[in-house]
């Protein structure tokens, strides 16, 4: 029969589960760092692209990045890597960084620790099998971070990456809105969130076409997330 102390701990545990928000939770523990930005004096920023790869959007984005000699970080979804392995390999062959964005892009904040790990491992296995690439950065879908996500990241040697500037290109904004939103809010050390896979008609390539030369003209230096982390 459990002791009174053990019973109280069990009650507290289940109350915590009931009160826990369902998703998009940012809970940073003392053990696990969650990076939204890396402030610096060298004007470095990181461009990141989520949810790909995509058979047409990803190559268009790669062409623009290559034209300006910029390297970015692509947080890939495992099932899309399975469906479009050539697009995934093209990202890696061009020298860009790839992060783990889970296998299926489920609402990860509602999953158990075991299921979070399955999502993480499945995406990792696909990238290793099809692209011979082992990611070390993890961005949970929708930026959902809770204790399970933190523990899974730490246990599997991943660094948790969110963002400080959301272009909101996923809202299907027009090109000018995306560009203006970034230029009005950008600062050194920002991690910028964009997408190379959007369900509706994407304005991301057109926005990047305008945005990238403007950022460079303003003195910003786009780098990969890992390079930005090196500024710490």
Secondary structure as the mmCIF struct_conf table of DSSP 4:
data_model
#
loop_
_struct_conf.conf_type_id
_struct_conf.id
_struct_conf.beg_label_comp_id
_struct_conf.beg_label_asym_id
_struct_conf.beg_label_seq_id
_struct_conf.end_label_comp_id
_struct_conf.end_label_asym_id
_struct_conf.end_label_seq_id
HELX_RH_AL_P HELX_RH_AL_P1 UNK A 4 UNK A 19
BEND BEND1 UNK A 20 UNK A 20
BEND BEND2 UNK A 22 UNK A 23
BEND BEND3 UNK A 30 UNK A 31
STRN STRN1 UNK A 34 UNK A 35
BEND BEND4 UNK A 36 UNK A 36
STRN STRN2 UNK A 37 UNK A 37
BEND BEND5 UNK A 41 UNK A 42
STRN STRN3 UNK A 44 UNK A 50
BEND BEND6 UNK A 51 UNK A 51
TURN_TY1_P TURN_TY1_P1 UNK A 55 UNK A 56
HELX_RH_AL_P HELX_RH_AL_P2 UNK A 57 UNK A 67
TURN_TY1_P TURN_TY1_P2 UNK A 68 UNK A 69
STRN STRN4 UNK A 73 UNK A 76
HELX_RH_AL_P HELX_RH_AL_P3 UNK A 78 UNK A 83
TURN_TY1_P TURN_TY1_P3 UNK A 84 UNK A 84
HELX_RH_AL_P HELX_RH_AL_P4 UNK A 85 UNK A 93
TURN_TY1_P TURN_TY1_P4 UNK A 94 UNK A 95
STRN STRN5 UNK A 97 UNK A 100
BEND BEND7 UNK A 103 UNK A 104
HELX_RH_3T_P HELX_RH_3T_P1 UNK A 108 UNK A 110
BEND BEND8 UNK A 111 UNK A 111
HELX_RH_AL_P HELX_RH_AL_P5 UNK A 113 UNK A 131
STRN STRN6 UNK A 137 UNK A 138
HELX_RH_3T_P HELX_RH_3T_P2 UNK A 141 UNK A 143
HELX_RH_AL_P HELX_RH_AL_P6 UNK A 147 UNK A 155
TURN_TY1_P TURN_TY1_P5 UNK A 156 UNK A 157
STRN STRN7 UNK A 159 UNK A 161
BEND BEND9 UNK A 164 UNK A 164
STRN STRN8 UNK A 165 UNK A 166
HELX_RH_3T_P HELX_RH_3T_P3 UNK A 169 UNK A 171
TURN_TY1_P TURN_TY1_P6 UNK A 172 UNK A 172
HELX_RH_AL_P HELX_RH_AL_P7 UNK A 175 UNK A 185
TURN_TY1_P TURN_TY1_P7 UNK A 188 UNK A 189
STRN STRN9 UNK A 190 UNK A 190
STRN STRN10 UNK A 191 UNK A 195
BEND BEND10 UNK A 196 UNK A 196
BEND BEND11 UNK A 199 UNK A 200
HELX_RH_AL_P HELX_RH_AL_P8 UNK A 204 UNK A 217
TURN_TY1_P TURN_TY1_P8 UNK A 218 UNK A 219
STRN STRN11 UNK A 221 UNK A 223
HELX_RH_AL_P HELX_RH_AL_P9 UNK A 225 UNK A 229
TURN_TY1_P TURN_TY1_P9 UNK A 230 UNK A 231
#
